[in-house]
Amino acid sequence: MRVVLLGPPGSGKGTQAARIGSRYRVPAISTGRLLDAEIAARSPLGRRAEAFVRAGELVPDELVLDLVADRLYGSTAAAVVDHVPATARASMDAALGASSDAGAAAGAGASTLSGDTLTAARPATPAADVCQGFLLDGFPRTLAQAEAFDARFAAAGCALDVVLDLDVDESTVLERIRHRARSEDRLDDDEETARRRLKVFAERTAPLRAYYAASGILRTVDGSGTPDEVAARLEAVLADVTRG
């Protein structure tokens, strides 16, 4: 089962991703958690990403794709504990240093991707543990990311099975974010930043729905209610997908 989980900030993706990963015994890979860990470690990627996260902007495509490629294609990917990035590699550090000026000039949400970006300097096929199944939480977030991902991953015989889109109204999302801000130490959970993130999601991430709908793999799921209620709806969709 190869799944992408879409939804605005505060829609409950992290909670549901963990449940699905456990239920189907696949890695639940959260780019948000990977970025948080890179920022905490003060890695080259983390230092570049931090300003975007604090401002409620999407982290530039090339940084996110580096992070995802390191998990999906990295030589140590099979040994990675999900939500914790692989140890920074010298090659990545060098690439980040060389591209820092270009990335800053591109600005928030800008894309300088080519079709080979996702797998530059990576093995030709994905790591064994992810090709048999995975869930991506927080990726892709832009159309450019989705196209770059599909161009290589589908070609390797690991096309997505389903994209689950959690549909939650803005008032519910904001209340969940307020609750999370009281219980977790998050850079991006103050009210102003939360509203900015929702705006960015609507402008840049929501168009992914049309892209995946055209592929016939988008399933929209009501994300309101308790975690158990949402999980039951998701499980019904996934059961239908597995039946083919």
Backbone torsions as a table, in degrees:
resi	resn	phi	psi	omega
1	MET	NA	120.5	-179.8
2	ARG	-119.0	114.5	-166.0
3	VAL	-128.0	141.4	165.5
4	VAL	-113.2	135.0	179.0
5	LEU	-111.0	113.5	178.7
6	LEU	-101.8	162.1	176.0
7	GLY	152.9	155.0	-179.1
8	PRO	-69.0	165.4	173.8
9	PRO	-54.7	136.3	179.9
10	GLY	83.5	7.3	-178.9
11	SER	-82.5	-6.0	178.7
12	GLY	93.8	18.8	-177.3
13	LYS	-59.5	-43.4	-176.4
14	GLY	-62.1	-44.2	178.9
15	THR	-61.6	-46.9	-177.7
16	GLN	-72.6	-32.7	177.9
17	ALA	-61.6	-43.8	179.7
18	ALA	-62.1	-39.9	179.8
19	ARG	-66.7	-45.1	-179.6
20	ILE	-64.8	-42.9	178.6
21	GLY	-58.3	-42.9	179.2
22	SER	-68.1	-41.9	-176.9
23	ARG	-64.9	-41.2	-175.1
24	TYR	-102.8	3.0	177.4
25	ARG	55.1	49.0	176.9
26	VAL	-126.3	155.1	177.2
27	PRO	-64.5	129.5	174.0
28	ALA	-101.6	103.0	-168.9
29	ILE	-101.1	114.5	-177.5
30	SER	-104.5	112.6	177.6
31	THR	-67.1	-30.3	177.2
32	GLY	-62.2	-45.3	179.0
33	ARG	-68.1	-37.8	176.9
34	LEU	-62.1	-43.2	177.9
35	LEU	-64.5	-42.7	178.2
36	ASP	-56.9	-41.8	-179.1
37	ALA	-69.0	-38.6	177.4
38	GLU	-63.9	-40.4	179.2
39	ILE	-64.9	-44.5	179.6
40	ALA	-62.8	-34.1	-179.9
41	ALA	-80.8	-7.7	-178.7
42	ARG	57.8	36.9	176.7
43	SER	-71.9	164.9	177.2
44	PRO	-55.4	-42.9	178.8
45	LEU	-65.8	-42.7	-178.9
46	GLY	-62.9	-39.1	179.8
47	ARG	-65.6	-37.5	178.5
48	ARG	-71.2	-37.0	-175.3
49	ALA	-76.0	-27.7	-170.1
50	GLU	-58.2	-42.8	-177.9
51	ALA	-62.2	-38.4	179.2
52	PHE	-67.7	-41.9	-179.4
53	VAL	-63.5	-45.1	-179.3
54	ARG	-63.0	-32.0	-178.3
55	ALA	-85.7	-4.4	-177.8
56	GLY	76.7	16.9	178.3
57	GLU	-91.6	158.3	171.2
58	LEU	-70.6	136.9	174.4
59	VAL	-66.3	136.7	-177.2
60	PRO	-52.3	145.7	-174.1
61	ASP	-52.6	-43.9	-173.3
62	GLU	-65.2	-31.7	177.3
63	LEU	-70.0	-44.7	-179.9
64	VAL	-63.7	-40.7	179.9
65	LEU	-66.9	-34.7	173.4
66	ASP	-59.5	-44.2	-178.1
67	LEU	-64.6	-47.0	-179.1
68	VAL	-66.8	-42.3	179.6
69	ALA	-62.6	-35.6	179.5
70	ASP	-63.9	-33.9	178.5
71	ARG	-79.5	-43.7	-173.5
72	LEU	-82.1	-31.3	-174.9
73	TYR	-119.0	-10.1	-175.7
74	GLY	-60.3	151.2	-175.2
75	SER	-66.6	-20.8	178.7
76	THR	-107.9	16.0	-172.5
77	ALA	-56.9	-38.8	-176.3
78	ALA	-63.8	-23.6	-178.8
79	ALA	-95.5	-1.7	-176.2
80	VAL	-73.9	133.9	170.8
81	VAL	-79.7	122.9	-174.9
82	ASP	-60.0	146.2	-175.0
83	HIS	79.4	-0.7	174.7
84	VAL	-122.3	120.1	-175.3
85	PRO	-69.3	155.1	174.1
86	ALA	-63.5	153.9	176.3
87	THR	-55.2	134.7	-177.5
88	ALA	-55.8	133.9	-179.2
89	ARG	-99.6	150.3	-178.0
90	ALA	-58.9	-37.2	-179.1
91	SER	-64.9	-38.9	178.5
92	MET	-67.3	-42.8	178.5
93	ASP	-56.9	-44.4	-179.1
94	ALA	-64.9	-41.2	179.9
95	ALA	-64.5	-41.0	179.4
96	LEU	-65.0	-40.1	179.1
97	GLY	-64.3	-40.2	-178.1
98	ALA	-69.7	-29.1	-175.4
99	SER	-100.7	2.9	-173.0
100	SER	-62.3	-41.3	180.0
101	ASP	-65.8	-42.5	-180.0
102	ALA	-65.5	-39.5	-179.7
103	GLY	-65.9	-40.3	179.7
104	ALA	-65.5	-38.6	-179.4
105	ALA	-68.6	-31.2	-177.4
106	ALA	-66.2	-35.3	176.9
107	GLY	84.3	174.2	-176.4
108	ALA	-63.6	131.4	174.5
109	GLY	76.6	-5.1	-178.3
110	ALA	-73.4	155.7	-178.2
111	SER	-128.6	132.6	174.2
112	THR	-123.0	33.1	-172.2
113	LEU	-79.4	147.8	166.0
114	SER	-116.2	173.6	-177.6
115	GLY	-62.9	-21.6	-176.8
116	ASP	-99.2	3.4	-173.4
117	THR	-57.8	-44.6	-172.8
118	LEU	-61.1	-33.5	-171.8
119	THR	-116.8	17.1	177.3
120	ALA	-58.6	128.9	178.0
121	ALA	62.1	24.1	178.2
122	ARG	-112.5	162.6	174.6
123	PRO	-59.1	160.1	-174.8
124	ALA	-70.6	-24.6	-178.9
125	THR	-125.2	154.9	179.4
126	PRO	-66.0	161.5	175.5
127	ALA	-60.9	147.2	-173.6
128	ALA	-59.7	-35.7	-174.1
129	ASP	-70.6	-22.8	-178.5
130	VAL	-98.4	-24.9	-179.0
131	CYS	-68.9	-27.5	178.7
132	GLN	-79.5	-11.6	178.7
133	GLY	158.6	145.7	177.8
134	PHE	-166.7	164.7	169.6
135	LEU	-129.0	129.0	177.4
136	LEU	-104.3	120.9	179.9
137	ASP	-113.2	112.8	179.7
138	GLY	96.1	5.0	177.6
139	PHE	-148.9	138.1	-4.2
140	PRO	-77.9	157.7	177.4
141	ARG	-116.8	-6.4	175.7
142	THR	-135.3	161.2	179.4
143	LEU	-62.8	-37.9	179.6
144	ALA	-62.5	-40.3	177.6
145	GLN	-63.3	-43.2	-178.7
146	ALA	-63.3	-43.6	-179.0
147	GLU	-66.3	-41.8	179.0
148	ALA	-64.4	-40.7	178.8
149	PHE	-64.0	-50.3	-176.7
150	ASP	-64.0	-36.6	-176.4
151	ALA	-58.2	-36.2	-177.5
152	ARG	-100.3	-44.1	-173.1
153	PHE	-69.5	-42.1	177.7
154	ALA	-64.0	-36.6	179.1
155	ALA	-64.2	-25.4	178.8
156	ALA	-85.1	6.7	178.0
157	GLY	84.9	17.2	-177.2
158	CYS	-124.1	49.1	179.8
159	ALA	-65.7	154.5	179.2
160	LEU	-66.1	144.3	174.9
161	ASP	-90.2	-38.3	-175.9
162	VAL	-158.9	148.0	172.4
163	VAL	-117.1	116.9	-178.9
164	LEU	-97.1	121.4	-177.1
165	ASP	-109.9	109.1	179.2
166	LEU	-79.1	119.0	-178.1
167	ASP	-100.1	111.2	-178.1
168	VAL	-135.5	135.9	-178.8
169	ASP	-73.4	158.5	-172.2
170	GLU	-61.8	-40.1	-178.5
171	SER	-62.7	-39.9	177.9
172	THR	-66.2	-42.6	179.3
173	VAL	-60.7	-46.0	-178.5
174	LEU	-64.1	-38.3	177.7
175	GLU	-65.3	-40.6	178.1
176	ARG	-63.9	-39.3	-179.6
177	ILE	-67.0	-39.4	177.0
178	ARG	-60.9	-43.6	178.7
179	HIS	-62.9	-41.9	-180.0
180	ARG	-65.5	-37.5	-179.7
181	ALA	-63.8	-30.7	179.6
182	ARG	-76.7	-23.2	-173.6
183	SER	-110.3	-16.1	-178.6
184	GLU	-129.7	154.7	177.6
185	ASP	-93.5	88.9	-177.7
186	ARG	-114.9	137.9	179.9
187	LEU	-67.9	-26.0	-165.7
188	ASP	-115.8	24.9	-173.8
189	ASP	-111.4	11.4	171.6
190	ASP	-75.1	160.6	-171.9
191	GLU	-58.8	-46.6	-177.1
192	GLU	-63.2	-45.3	179.9
193	THR	-66.0	-37.6	179.3
194	ALA	-61.3	-44.1	179.1
195	ARG	-65.2	-36.7	177.4
196	ARG	-64.7	-41.7	179.8
197	ARG	-63.7	-38.3	178.0
198	LEU	-65.3	-39.0	178.1
199	LYS	-64.7	-44.7	178.5
200	VAL	-62.4	-40.7	178.5
201	PHE	-59.0	-47.2	-178.3
202	ALA	-61.7	-38.4	-176.0
203	GLU	-77.6	-38.9	-168.2
204	ARG	-114.6	-32.7	-177.1
205	THR	-92.0	-38.0	-177.7
206	ALA	-55.1	-34.7	177.4
207	PRO	-58.7	-15.3	175.6
208	LEU	-61.3	-28.0	179.5
209	ARG	-57.8	-45.4	-179.9
210	ALA	-64.1	-39.5	-179.3
211	TYR	-62.3	-48.0	-178.0
212	TYR	-76.9	-29.4	175.1
213	ALA	-62.4	-38.9	179.1
214	ALA	-64.8	-27.2	178.1
215	SER	-83.7	-8.8	178.4
216	GLY	79.0	16.4	-176.0
217	ILE	-117.3	4.5	-179.1
218	LEU	-83.4	130.5	172.7
219	ARG	-127.3	120.2	178.5
220	THR	-91.3	131.5	-175.1
221	VAL	-126.5	133.6	176.7
222	ASP	-62.5	117.8	-177.6
223	GLY	-97.9	10.4	178.9
224	SER	-85.6	163.4	179.4
225	GLY	98.0	-168.5	-178.6
226	THR	-76.4	160.2	176.0
227	PRO	-54.9	-37.3	179.4
228	ASP	-66.4	-39.8	179.2
229	GLU	-64.9	-43.0	179.0
230	VAL	-65.7	-41.9	179.8
231	ALA	-60.2	-37.9	179.6
232	ALA	-65.3	-40.1	178.3
233	ARG	-65.7	-42.8	179.2
234	LEU	-63.7	-40.9	-178.9
235	GLU	-63.8	-36.8	178.5
236	ALA	-63.3	-40.8	178.4
237	VAL	-66.6	-45.9	-177.8
238	LEU	-64.8	-36.8	177.2
239	ALA	-62.6	-39.7	177.8
240	ASP	-64.5	-39.7	-179.9
241	VAL	-65.8	-43.7	-177.8
242	THR	-66.9	-27.8	177.3
243	ARG	-72.9	-17.7	174.5
244	GLY	77.6	NA	NA
